[in-house]
Amino acid sequence: MTPEDEKWMREAIRLAKTKGTTPADTPIAAVIVRGGEIIAAETNRTQEDNDATAHAEICAFRAGGAKVGDMELRGATLYSTLQPCGMCTMASIWAKVGRIVYGAGRDDVHKMYFEDRNLDTVDFIRDAYRDDLNLEGGCLKDECAALYYGPDDDVPEDEQGNI
């Protein structure tokens, strides 16, 4: 990770905290940067929009595409406070970002944040036809993980989105 990566991840953490500071608030944020400037910065909006696809990354892709007038975001980096799920990773492939940098990974948080027991989003990147997309995790990992339920936390079933 570079100092630039930490700078943008800190912006994602700041944005995530605008949703609240407890895991129950689902404070997930994504920032898309290209050419040293933010082209989109969004939070998770699933509850607010009653939309299962309104993850922070998806919202950021929508906003970024609208801003630049193109669905392809080549040369951009997606920063996410949480390792993107399968849907968001596949959207990253289709949006053609060059890098995905995330904070907390699947081993740092409760299993409720991921849809599959065995499939890791790294598999999507490894198996993609594109060879120009890099996935890097662990940027400010501890700060990001502190936003979410931990691996051993007893999370009430009505708060678990993947069951």
N, C-alpha and C positions, 0 to 999 in steps of 0.2 A: 504494500500500500504506500501511496505517496502522500505528502502533506496536502496536496490538492484533493485527493480522495477523502482525507479526514475532514477537510473544510466542507466539502459537499455533503458528507454524511452528517456532520454536525447540523447542517441546515435541515436535513431530513429529520433528525432527532428533534430539533426545535419545532418543526412543523407537526410531527407526530404528537408532541405534547400539547398542541392546541386542541386536540380531541379530548384530552384528559391525561391524568398521570397514574391511573390504575389500569391493570390489564383488562378489567371489565369494560373499559372505554374503547377497546380495540384501537389503540394509538399506533397505527401503521401508516407510514408515509413513504412516498417515492418522489424523487427529484430527477429530472432528465436534464443533462448538461451537454451542450455542444459548443465548441469554440470558446470555452471559458465562460459561457453564460447559461443561465437557467432558461430552458424553453418551456418547462412545465414543472409544477410542484403541486402534488395532490395528496390527500389523505384517503384512507379507506372510507367508503360511503355506503357500504352494503345496507346498514340499518336505516340510515337517513333516506336512501333512495328506494328501499325495498327491492334491491337488485343484487342478486347473488354474484353478478359479474363486476360489481362496482368496487373492486379491489383498488388500492392506491395506485398500483402500477398500470392497471387498465385505464383508470381515470386520467393518469398522467399521459398515457399514449394518446388518448382522445384529445386532451388539451394541447399536447405537443404537435400532433398532426394538424389540428385546426390552426395553430399559431404559424407553423411553417408552410401550410398549404400542401402537405404531402404526407401520406401514411408512412413513407419510408424515412427513417430517422438515422440514416447512415452517418457514422462518425460520432454519434452521441453515446453517452454513458448513462445508464440507468442506475441510480443509487436507491436502495431500498433498505429500510431499517430491519426488515425480516427477509430471510431467504424466500424468493418468489416461489409460489406454488406452481403446480404444473400448468395451470391455465395462463398464469402471468409469464412463465418461462416461454411457453409456446407463442404468446403474443410478442415477446421480445424477439423471437426468431422472425416472426412475420413483419415486425416493425423495422427489422434490420439494424437494431442498435449494434454497436461494436463491442460494448462491454456491459456486463452486469456486475455491480459491486454491492454486496449486501453486508449487513451487520451481523445480527444473530442468525445462526443456522439451526437446522432441525434438531441437532443434539443439544442446543442451548435453551430450548423452549419446550413447552408442553406439546404432546403429539396432536392436540386439537387443531394446531395451525396448519396441518398438512393432511392431504386427502388419502394418502396411501401409506401402508405400513412399510413397504419394501422399495418402492420406486422413488428415487431421489431426482430432483430436477437436474442434477448434473448429468443424469442419463439422457435427458432431452438434448442438452447441449452437445454431449459426446456423439449422439446418434444423428444430429441434424446434418442436412446436406451442406450447410454453411460451415466453412472452416475459418471464418473471420469474426467469430464471436467468442469472447472470453468471459468466463464466470469466475469471480474472485470473492471469497467470503471472509468474514471475520474482521471487517473494518469497524473499529470501535465496538467490537462484539459485546463487551460487558455492559457498556452504556445502553446499547440497543436491547440486549437480553433483559435488562432491568425493567423495560417497558411491558414485558409480557409475563404470562404465567410460566413458572419454571417446570422442568421435566418431571419433578416429583410432586408438584402441587396438586392438591385435591380440588379439582375444578368442578363446580356444580354442573350437572348434566345439561341444564337449560342454558348454560353459557358456552357449551361446546358446539361449534358450528359444523363439525365434520361427522357427526353421528346420526 
